[in-house]
Amino acid sequence: MSNGTTTATSIGNWRIRAMLDYDFMRSAFAAATIVAIASGTVGYFLVLRGQTFAGHALSHVGFTGEVSLHSLYRLVQYLLHRVSARSI
């Protein structure tokens, strides 16, 4: 006689397996695992050295840098498109 926990567990396993059938989900989980390990390691040393505010500032700088690079990429993409459209 089952107590019902195996059914819930098997349904949960099925959902995870169905989700991992997609390549982009496997890549996302791999990337998230790498980021989690790196963040945990860096965070440990920041706390150990008493530089928690440096870690907080680093996240803001990283976000600003990503937005700037993305904007620059889109600008270059737009300019190349305009130049190639004129040459045709």
Summary of the structure (lengths in Angstrom):
residues: 88
radius of gyration: 22.6
end to end distance: 74.9
largest distance: 76.0
contacts: 166
relative contact order: 0.04
helix: 88%
strand: 0%
